[in-house]
Amino acid sequence: MMQSFDDRVNQQALMAEVDWAGRAVRIEYQWLCEENADANADAALLVFLHEGLGSISMWRDFPQTLCRALGCRGLVYSRPGYGQSTPRATDEVWGPDFMHRQAHEVLPALLLALGVDTAANPPCLLGHSDGGSIALLYAARFPDRVAGAVVLAPHIMVEDISVSSIAKARTAYLDTDLRQRLGRHHANPDSAFWGWNNSWLNPAFRLWSIEKDIATIACPLLAVQGLDDEYGTLAQIRGIAKVVPQTELLEMAECGHSPHRDQPALLTSRMERFFKQHAF
């Protein structure tokens, strides 16, 4: 019997244990295209940061396909609360700083646990949605530890369209089979969904902004937004370019919130150009 893609991912994924906020947390991770490192000692490492409801398996084949096209290695992982990683405790509430904490605390701890020497060989980052915001925050906090970053549909501020779509997602989770479908990708779908949804719909989160935080980003940056994105407008990536002048923008037609699913060929082609231009 042929295995599903999700089954193959779960078998290949490993677990790293890190200390986060005084407790041991297990993080699901997977290395990709290690053969590129064997063939090329200078092969770059690309770290994938998933969306607000994402996980390793929700990326599907895109990370592997992209790393092969770029000739780089890859590292994909599920943040705490997601995938097969340690779930969020039932009474654990993520505050408005939850993306800051992922960027400043969890990602550095994971890279250290996995032996990634970010000082000697700074990795590149690719983040989608919340993962894009986390990539920006990490690059801003550790400007000399990132070679480059690509952010897909990132958030740097809260827009009405974002809150409206996230409120619709809550209704879908309660009234449709969304919970069941997320259960294919998360050991505890309630952990993933309510951690994300309650944070974004918290009235205090309406004031969230990282526009000032990202001014210290020094690495090359490619910011991508779909023209049909139901979770954000072009103001997000254009706002990044105002603060980070080396930003390259890619505005995609016929593309929603997930450029890697809606326009994978165009995104891969542009990333190949970006990698060659900056010699990653």
VOBA-1610 file (N, C-alpha, C; in pm, whole numbers, padded with zeros to 5 digits, always signed):
BEGIN
Met+00085-00120+00000Met+00000+00000+00000Met+00088+00124+00000Met+00061+00218-00092Met+00143+00339-00101Met+00115+00431+00018Gln+00225+00486+00076Gln+00209+00576+00190Gln+00167+00714+00143Ser+00091+00784+00226Ser+00057+00923+00197Ser+00178+01011+00222Phe+00175+01130+00166Phe+00284+01225+00189Phe+00298+01256+00338Asp+00186+01273+00408Asp+00191+01305+00551Asp+00257+01193+00629Asp+00230+01066+00592Asp+00291+00953+00661Asp+00443+00953+00639Arg+00486+00983+00516Arg+00630+00985+00487Arg+00699+01094+00567Val+00636+01211+00577Val+00694+01321+00654Val+00708+01282+00800Asn+00601+01225+00859Asn+00604+01189+01000Asn+00711+01086+01030Gln+00739+00995+00935Gln+00842+00895+00958Gln+00981+00956+00950Gln+01001+01055+00865Gln+01132+01113+00845Gln+01165+01220+00949Ala+01063+01279+01009Ala+01085+01388+01104Ala+01152+01336+01231Leu+01234+01422+01290Leu+01304+01393+01414Leu+01253+01486+01523Met+01301+01465+01644Met+01261+01550+01755Met+01383+01610+01823Ala+01380+01739+01848Ala+01484+01807+01925Ala+01422+01856+02055Glu+01495+01845+02163Glu+01445+01895+02291Glu+01519+02023+02326Val+01444+02129+02350Val+01504+02258+02385Val+01439+02308+02513Asp+01509+02395+02580Asp+01454+02461+02699Asp+01392+02592+02655Trp+01263+02606+02681Trp+01193+02729+02647Trp+01112+02776+02768Ala+01148+02893+02815Ala+01078+02952+02930Ala+01079+02859+03051Gly+01191+02789+03069Gly+01207+02705+03187Gly+01144+02568+03178Arg+01096+02528+03061Arg+01040+02394+03047Arg+01096+02327+02921Ala+01104+02195+02927Ala+01154+02120+02813Ala+01044+02109+02708Val+01079+02146+02586Val+00984+02142+02475Val+01044+02059+02362Arg+00964+01967+02307Arg+01009+01886+02194Arg+00963+01951+02064Ile+01057+01966+01971Ile+01029+02031+01843Ile+01054+01933+01729Glu+00952+01912+01650Glu+00960+01825+01532Glu+01039+01898+01423Tyr+01138+01829+01363Tyr+01216+01893+01257Tyr+01258+01790+01154Gln+01302+01840+01040Gln+01346+01753+00932Gln+01452+01824+00849Trp+01561+01754+00818Trp+01664+01804+00727Trp+01625+01768+00585Leu+01656+01855+00491Leu+01626+01833+00350Leu+01751+01849+00265Cys+01762+01766+00163Cys+01866+01779+00061Cys+02007+01786+00119Glu+02035+01699+00216Glu+02170+01694+00272Glu+02273+01655+00167Glu+02228+01590+00059Glu+02321+01553-00047Glu+02381+01677-00113Asn+02311+01790-00106Asn+02368+01913-00163Asn+02492+01957-00086Ala+02492+01932+00046Ala+02609+01966+00128Ala+02724+01872+00096Asp+02692+01745+00066Asp+02797+01648+00031Asp+02863+01687-00101Ala+02782+01738-00195Ala+02835+01774-00326Ala+02899+01913-00327Asn+02854+01999-00235Asn+02902+02137-00233Asn+02916+02182-00088Ala+03040+02194-00044Ala+03065+02230+00096Ala+03011+02368+00130Asp+02988+02451+00029Asp+02938+02587+00052Asp+02786+02596+00037Ala+02719+02483+00026Ala+02574+02486+00008Ala+02506+02560+00122Ala+02421+02654+00086Ala+02352+02735+00187Ala+02248+02650+00261Leu+02212+02694+00381Leu+02105+02632+00458Leu+01985+02726+00455Leu+01870+02674+00415Leu+01746+02751+00409Leu+01652+02698+00517Val+01614+02782+00612Val+01526+02745+00723Val+01384+02790+00690Phe+01289+02697+00695Phe+01150+02724+00661Phe+01069+02750+00788Leu+00993+02860+00787Leu+00911+02901+00901Leu+00765+02903+00857His+00684+02815+00913His+00548+02794+00863His+00449+02900+00908Glu+00332+02896+00847Glu+00223+02990+00873Glu+00158+02966+01009Gly+00056+03047+01040Gly-00009+03042+01169Gly-00081+02914+01202Leu-00121+02837+01101Leu-00182+02705+01123Leu-00098+02595+01060Gly+00028+02623+01032Gly+00112+02530+00957Gly+00186+02430+01042Ser+00265+02348+00972Ser+00348+02244+01033Ser+00439+02192+00923Ile+00526+02098+00957Ile+00611+02037+00855Ile+00526+01982+00741Ser+00425+01902+00773Ser+00351+01834+00668Ser+00268+01929+00584Met+00229+02043+00637Met+00147+02135+00559Met+00226+02205+00449Trp+00358+02204+00457Trp+00440+02254+00346Trp+00432+02161+00226Arg+00402+02035+00252Arg+00400+01930+00151Arg+00536+01922+00080Asp+00541+01912-00052Asp+00666+01888-00123Asp+00745+02016-00153Phe+00687+02132-00124Phe+00752+02256-00168Phe+00894+02274-00115Pro+00921+02256+00014Pro+01058+02278+00062Pro+01161+02190-00008Gln+01129+02062-00026Gln+01222+01970-00091Gln+01246+02011-00236Thr+01139+02042-00307Thr+01150+02082-00447Thr+01230+02211-00461Leu+01205+02307-00373Leu+01276+02434-00379Leu+01424+02416-00349Cys+01457+02339-00246Cys+01598+02318-00212Cys+01673+02251-00325Arg+01608+02159-00394Arg+01673+02094-00508Arg+01699+02197-00618Ala+01601+02284-00644Ala+01617+02385-00748Ala+01727+02484-00714Leu+01740+02517-00586Leu+01840+02616-00543Leu+01977+02554-00516Gly+01983+02421-00506Gly+02109+02356-00472Gly+02152+02380-00329Cys+02054+02398-00239Cys+02086+02426-00099Cys+02032+02315-00009Arg+02068+02321+00118Arg+02011+02232+00218Arg+01889+02299+00279Gly+01806+02220+00346Gly+01687+02277+00408Gly+01666+02226+00549Leu+01603+02309+00629Leu+01560+02270+00764Leu+01417+02319+00779Val+01326+02226+00804Val+01187+02260+00824Val+01145+02206+00960Tyr+01065+02282+01033Tyr+01025+02238+01167Tyr+00886+02288+01200Ser+00825+02225+01299Ser+00695+02266+01351Ser+00716+02337+01484Arg+00668+02457+01493Arg+00685+02533+01618Arg+00611+02465+01734Pro+00651+02491+01857Pro+00575+02437+01971Pro+00428+02475+01959Gly+00342+02376+01983Gly+00199+02397+01965Gly+00147+02345+01834Tyr+00238+02305+01744Tyr+00200+02266+01608Tyr+00255+02128+01571Gly+00198+02069+01467Gly+00248+01943+01416Gly+00258+01838+01525Gln+00375+01773+01530Gln+00400+01672+01632Gln+00483+01728+01748Ser+00508+01859+01746Ser+00584+01922+01854Ser+00498+01928+01981Thr+00563+01961+02093Thr+00490+01972+02220Thr+00371+02065+02205Pro+00250+02017+02235Pro+00132+02103+02218Pro+00126+02213+02323Arg+00048+02312+02290Arg+00020+02420+02384Arg-00065+02365+02497Ala-00032+02401+02621Ala-00115+02359+02734Ala-00254+02421+02721Thr-00355+02351+02773Thr-00493+02397+02759Thr-00512+02539+02812Asp-00443+02572+02921Asp-00458+02705+02981Asp-00351+02803+02936Glu-00270+02765+02837Glu-00162+02852+02791Glu-00215+02950+02688Val-00206+03078+02718Val-00255+03183+02629Val-00136+03255+02566Trp-00134+03263+02434Trp-00025+03332+02366Trp-00057+03481+02361Gly+00034+03562+02413Gly+00014+03706+02417Gly+00046+03770+02283Pro+00027+03901+02272Pro+00057+03972+02148Pro+00203+03962+02105Asp+00290+03922+02196Asp+00432+03909+02163Asp+00469+03766+02120Phe+00369+03682+02084Phe+00400+03541+02060Phe+00494+03522+01942Met+00489+03606+01840Met+00582+03592+01728Met+00722+03641+01766His+00729+03745+01848His+00859+03790+01899His+00928+03677+01976Arg+00851+03607+02058Arg+00911+03500+02140Arg+00959+03385+02052Gln+00886+03355+01947Gln+00931+03250+01856Gln+01062+03290+01788Ala+01073+03417+01750Ala+01193+03466+01680Ala+01312+03483+01773His+01287+03532+01893His+01396+03567+01984His+01437+03454+02076Glu+01347+03358+02098Glu+01374+03253+02196Glu+01375+03112+02132Val+01267+03075+02066Val+01254+02936+02019Val+01348+02906+01903Leu+01347+02989+01799Leu+01432+02960+01683Leu+01580+02959+01720Pro+01633+03054+01796Pro+01774+03045+01836Pro+01804+02918+01915Ala+01712+02879+02004Ala+01734+02759+02085Ala+01736+02634+01997Leu+01649+02629+01897Leu+01646+02513+01808Leu+01774+02505+01725Leu+01816+02616+01667Leu+01938+02616+01585Leu+02059+02574+01669Leu+02064+02621+01793Leu+02173+02583+01882Leu+02168+02433+01911Ala+02049+02380+01939Ala+02034+02238+01970Ala+02074+02150+01852Leu+02053+02201+01731Leu+02084+02122+01611Leu+02226+02146+01560Gly+02302+02227+01633Gly+02441+02248+01597Gly+02462+02339+01478Val+02366+02425+01449Val+02380+02520+01338Val+02460+02640+01387Asp+02578+02659+01329Asp+02666+02769+01369Asp+02628+02893+01289Thr+02538+02973+01344Thr+02487+03088+01270Thr+02589+03201+01261Ala+02693+03197+01344Ala+02797+03299+01335Ala+02892+03269+01220Ala+02933+03143+01208Ala+03026+03105+01101Ala+02956+03090+00967Asn+02834+03036+00969Asn+02760+03011+00844Asn+02615+03054+00861Pro+02587+03182+00851Pro+02450+03230+00870Pro+02354+03166+00769Pro+02242+03115+00815Pro+02144+03054+00724Pro+02060+03160+00653Cys+01988+03118+00552Cys+01882+03199+00492Cys+01750+03155+00553Leu+01652+03243+00553Leu+01521+03213+00610Leu+01414+03227+00503Leu+01315+03139+00507Leu+01196+03154+00425Leu+01076+03137+00516Gly+00999+03244+00532Gly+00885+03240+00622Gly+00756+03274+00551His+00648+03205+00590His+00516+03228+00531His+00421+03281+00636Ser+00354+03393+00609Ser+00252+03451+00695Ser+00311+03481+00833Asp+00259+03421+00941Asp+00319+03442+01073Asp+00467+03405+01071Gly+00500+03300+00996Gly+00640+03260+00983Gly+00723+03367+00914Gly+00662+03442+00823Gly+00732+03554+00761Gly+00762+03664+00861Ser+00667+03691+00948Ser+00688+03791+01053Ser+00798+03745+01148Ile+00798+03616+01181Ile+00902+03561+01269Ile+01039+03572+01202Ala+01045+03546+01071Ala+01171+03560+00999Ala+01222+03703+01005Leu+01133+03800+00986Leu+01172+03941+00993Leu+01224+03977+01133Leu+01154+03930+01235Leu+01194+03961+01372Leu+01328+03897+01407Tyr+01351+03775+01360Tyr+01480+03709+01385Tyr+01591+03785+01313Ala+01569+03821+01187Ala+01671+03892+01110Ala+01701+04029+01170Ala+01603+04090+01231Ala+01624+04221+01295Ala+01700+04208+01427Arg+01670+04104+01504Arg+01737+04084+01633Arg+01880+04033+01615Phe+01903+03952+01512Phe+02034+03891+01489Phe+02083+03925+01347Pro+02108+04053+01319Pro+02137+04095+01181Pro+02262+04033+01120Asp+02358+03993+01203Asp+02480+03932+01150Asp+02473+03780+01146Arg+02355+03724+01177Arg+02339+03578+01181Arg+02243+03528+01074Val+02209+03613+00979Val+02119+03576+00870Val+02182+03621+00739Ala+02193+03527+00643Ala+02251+03562+00513Ala+02150+03632+00423Gly+02024+03591+00431Gly+01919+03649+00349Gly+01785+03596+00394Ala+01678+03662+00351Ala+01545+03619+00393Ala+01444+03642+00282Val+01351+03548+00272Val+01237+03558+00180Val+01112+03545+00265Val+01022+03641+00254Val+00900+03638+00336Val+00779+03639+00243Leu+00690+03542+00264Leu+00570+03524+00183Leu+00448+03568+00263Ala+00378+03668+00215Ala+00257+03718+00282Ala+00283+03747+00430Pro+00391+03820+00463Pro+00421+03847+00604Pro+00327+03954+00660His+00322+03962+00791His+00246+04067+00859His+00344+04158+00932Ile+00331+04289+00912Ile+00407+04383+00996Ile+00313+04472+01076Met+00183+04457+01051Met+00080+04532+01124Met-00051+04456+01108Val-00150+04496+01183Val-00280+04429+01179Val-00374+04511+01091Glu-00429+04446+00990Glu-00525+04510+00901Glu-00665+04454+00925Asp-00766+04531+00889Asp-00904+04485+00905Asp-00929+04356+00829Ile-00870+04343+00709Ile-00891+04224+00627Ile-00837+04100+00698Ser-00728+04117+00773Ser-00670+04004+00847Ser-00766+03958+00956Val-00813+04051+01035Val-00902+04017+01147Val-01032+03956+01096Ser-01086+04011+00987Ser-01210+03958+00931Ser-01192+03815+00884Ser-01083+03784+00815Ser-01060+03649+00764Ser-01033+03551+00878Ile-00964+03597+00982Ile-00935+03510+01095Ile-01062+03481+01175Ala-01152+03578+01181Ala-01281+03555+01245Ala-01363+03452+01165Lys-01354+03457+01033Lys-01422+03358+00950Lys-01363+03219+00971Ala-01232+03215+00993Ala-01168+03086+01020Ala-01221+03025+01149Arg-01248+03108+01249Arg-01304+03058+01376Arg-01440+02993+01351Thr-01524+03059+01272Thr-01655+03003+01240Thr-01640+02871+01166Ala-01546+02866+01072Ala-01523+02742+00997Ala-01474+02630+01088Tyr-01390+02663+01185Tyr-01338+02561+01276Tyr-01449+02502+01361Leu-01544+02587+01400Leu-01654+02542+01485Leu-01765+02472+01407Asp-01786+02512+01281Asp-01905+02468+01209Asp-01879+02377+01089Thr-01753+02358+01051Thr-01724+02275+00934Thr-01625+02164+00974Asp-01569+02098+00874Asp-01473+01991+00901Asp-01329+02041+00910Leu-01311+02173+00931Leu-01176+02228+00937Leu-01094+02162+01047Arg-01153+02140+01163Arg-01079+02076+01272Arg-01030+01938+01231Gln-01115+01861+01164Gln-01077+01728+01118Gln-00963+01736+01017Arg-00969+01832+00926Arg-00865+01845+00825Arg-00732+01887+00887Leu-00737+01976+00985Leu-00614+02015+01055Leu-00557+01900+01136Gly-00644+01808+01177Gly-00597+01692+01252Gly-00504+01602+01173Arg-00503+01616+01042Arg-00409+01540+00959Arg-00266+01593+00975His-00253+01716+01022His-00123+01781+01026His-00075+01815+01167His-00165+01804+01264His-00132+01841+01402His-00177+01730+01497Ala-00090+01690+01587Ala-00129+01592+01688Ala-00243+01644+01773Asn-00245+01776+01795Asn-00350+01839+01873Asn-00397+01963+01797Pro-00497+01949+01709Pro-00540+02064+01629Pro-00594+02180+01713Asp-00653+02150+01828Asp-00702+02259+01915Asp-00586+02345+01964Ser-00473+02282+01994Ser-00355+02355+02037Ser-00314+02455+01931Ala-00304+02409+01807Ala-00260+02496+01698Ala-00362+02604+01668Phe-00488+02564+01654Phe-00589+02660+01609Phe-00615+02769+01712Trp-00644+02728+01837Trp-00686+02829+01934Trp-00569+02916+01981Gly-00449+02860+01981Gly-00333+02944+02014Gly-00321+03059+01917Trp-00333+03028+01787Trp-00324+03129+01680Trp-00447+03219+01677Asn-00566+03159+01675Asn-00688+03234+01654Asn-00719+03328+01770Asn-00705+03277+01893Asn-00733+03362+02008Asn-00635+03479+02018Ser-00511+03457+01977Ser-00413+03565+01983Ser-00449+03676+01885Trp-00477+03637+01761Trp-00507+03737+01659Trp-00638+03811+01685Leu-00735+03744+01747Leu-00865+03808+01771Leu-00874+03876+01907Asn-00765+03870+01983Asn-00760+03944+02109Asn-00759+04094+02077Pro-00851+04173+02132Pro-00854+04317+02102Pro-00719+04385+02122Ala-00640+04337+02218Ala-00509+04398+02242Ala-00415+04380+02124Phe-00441+04279+02042Phe-00353+04252+01929Phe-00371+04352+01816Arg-00481+04427+01816Arg-00504+04525+01709Arg-00393+04630+01705Leu-00323+04650+01815Leu-00215+04749+01821Leu-00080+04690+01782Trp-00076+04560+01755Trp+00049+04493+01722Trp+00110+04550+01595Ser+00239+04579+01599Ser+00311+04627+01482Ser+00459+04598+01503Ile+00527+04559+01393Ile+00672+04538+01401Ile+00745+04632+01304Glu+00677+04737+01261Glu+00735+04831+01164Glu+00864+04893+01216Lys+00870+04925+01345Lys+00992+04982+01401Lys+01096+04874+01430Asp+01050+04756+01467Asp+01141+04646+01503Asp+01233+04607+01388Ile+01182+04611+01265Ile+01255+04552+01153Ile+01357+04646+01091Ala+01372+04764+01143Ala+01463+04863+01083Ala+01609+04818+01086Thr+01642+04725+01174Thr+01783+04682+01187Thr+01818+04565+01094Ile+01726+04521+01011Ile+01756+04411+00918Ile+01865+04456+00821Ala+01971+04377+00810Ala+02084+04412+00725Ala+02098+04323+00603Cys+02036+04207+00604Cys+02054+04109+00496Cys+01967+04142+00376Pro+01999+04085+00259Pro+01910+04097+00143Pro+01773+04037+00177Leu+01668+04100+00125Leu+01532+04060+00163Leu+01443+04061+00040Leu+01369+03954+00021Leu+01268+03944-00085Leu+01133+03928-00018Ala+01042+04021-00043Ala+00909+04019+00018Ala+00804+03995-00089Val+00718+03895-00066Val+00625+03847-00169Val+00481+03858-00118Gln+00392+03907-00203Gln+00251+03919-00165Gln+00163+03887-00285Gly+00059+03809-00264Gly-00040+03784-00368Gly-00139+03898-00376Leu-00180+03933-00497Leu-00275+04042-00513Leu-00414+04004-00464Asp-00439+03874-00449Asp-00570+03826-00403Asp-00564+03770-00261Asp-00465+03813-00185Asp-00447+03762-00049Asp-00564+03804+00039Glu-00631+03705+00097Glu-00746+03733+00183Glu-00707+03768+00326Tyr-00577+03763+00357Tyr-00532+03793+00493Tyr-00447+03920+00502Gly-00422+03986+00391Gly-00339+04106+00397Gly-00332+04175+00262Thr-00291+04300+00263Thr-00281+04379+00140Thr-00135+04409+00109Leu-00114+04474-00005Leu+00021+04511-00046Leu+00085+04610+00051Ala+00004+04671+00138Ala+00061+04763+00238Ala+00162+04692+00327Gln+00148+04561+00343Gln+00240+04486+00429Gln+00381+04486+00370Ile+00397+04439+00246Ile+00533+04429+00192Ile+00586+04566+00150Arg+00498+04655+00107Arg+00544+04790+00074Arg+00587+04863+00200Gly+00523+04831+00311Gly+00565+04888+00439Gly+00703+04839+00480Ile+00733+04713+00449Ile+00867+04660+00477Ile+00971+04737+00397Ala+00942+04760+00268Ala+01038+04829+00180Ala+01066+04972+00227Lys+00969+05035+00291Lys+00991+05170+00342Lys+01091+05172+00457Val+01093+05064+00534Val+01179+05059+00652Val+01311+04990+00622Val+01308+04891+00534Val+01427+04813+00498Val+01457+04839+00350Pro+01542+04937+00318Pro+01556+04984+00180Pro+01609+04881+00081Gln+01679+04778+00128Gln+01732+04676+00036Gln+01628+04571-00002Thr+01504+04591+00040Thr+01398+04494+00011Thr+01363+04491-00138Glu+01353+04371-00193Glu+01300+04350-00327Glu+01157+04302-00312Leu+01067+04358-00394Leu+00926+04323-00385Leu+00884+04236-00503Leu+00798+04139-00473Leu+00735+04057-00577Leu+00587+04054-00547Glu+00509+04121-00634Glu+00364+04128-00619Glu+00304+04035-00724Met+00236+03930-00680Met+00192+03822-00768Met+00044+03832-00802Ala+00015+03834-00931Ala-00124+03829-00977Ala-00175+03685-00966Glu-00306+03672-00957Glu-00371+03540-00947Glu-00308+03458-00835Cys-00293+03522-00721Cys-00226+03458-00607Cys-00291+03505-00479Gly-00325+03409-00392Gly-00383+03441-00263Gly-00277+03447-00153His-00311+03390-00038His-00225+03402+00079His-00105+03308+00078Ser-00102+03212-00015Ser+00004+03112-00016Ser+00074+03109-00152Pro+00169+03198-00176Pro+00238+03202-00306Pro+00304+03070-00343His+00353+02994-00245His+00420+02868-00276His+00323+02760-00322Arg+00194+02779-00297Arg+00093+02686-00348Arg+00027+02741-00474Asp+00003+02871-00479Asp-00069+02930-00592Asp+00021+02956-00713Gln+00145+02994-00688Gln+00237+03028-00797Gln+00376+02970-00770Pro+00387+02837-00752Pro+00516+02778-00713Pro+00626+02797-00817Ala+00593+02787-00946Ala+00696+02800-01050Ala+00752+02941-01053Leu+00666+03041-01047Leu+00711+03180-01048Leu+00793+03211-00924Leu+00747+03165-00809Leu+00820+03190-00685Leu+00957+03124-00689Thr+00964+03001-00734Thr+01092+02930-00741Thr+01188+03001-00836Ser+01137+03044-00951Ser+01221+03115-01047Ser+01277+03243-00988Arg+01193+03318-00918Arg+01239+03444-00858Arg+01339+03418-00746Met+01318+03311-00671Met+01412+03278-00565Met+01546+03231-00621Glu+01544+03160-00732Glu+01669+03121-00797Glu+01749+03245-00835Arg+01680+03343-00890Arg+01746+03469-00927Arg+01799+03541-00804Phe+01721+03542-00698Phe+01760+03607-00573Phe+01884+03541-00513Phe+01887+03408-00513Phe+02001+03335-00458Phe+02126+03359-00542Lys+02113+03359-00673Lys+02230+03381-00760Lys+02281+03525-00745Gln+02189+03619-00738Gln+02226+03760-00726Gln+02309+03786-00601His+02276+03718-00493His+02345+03743-00366His+02444+03633-00329Ala+02463+03537-00420Ala+02565+03434-00405Ala+02551+03356-00274Phe+02430+03317-00241Phe+02406+03236-00120Phe+02460+03095-00141
//
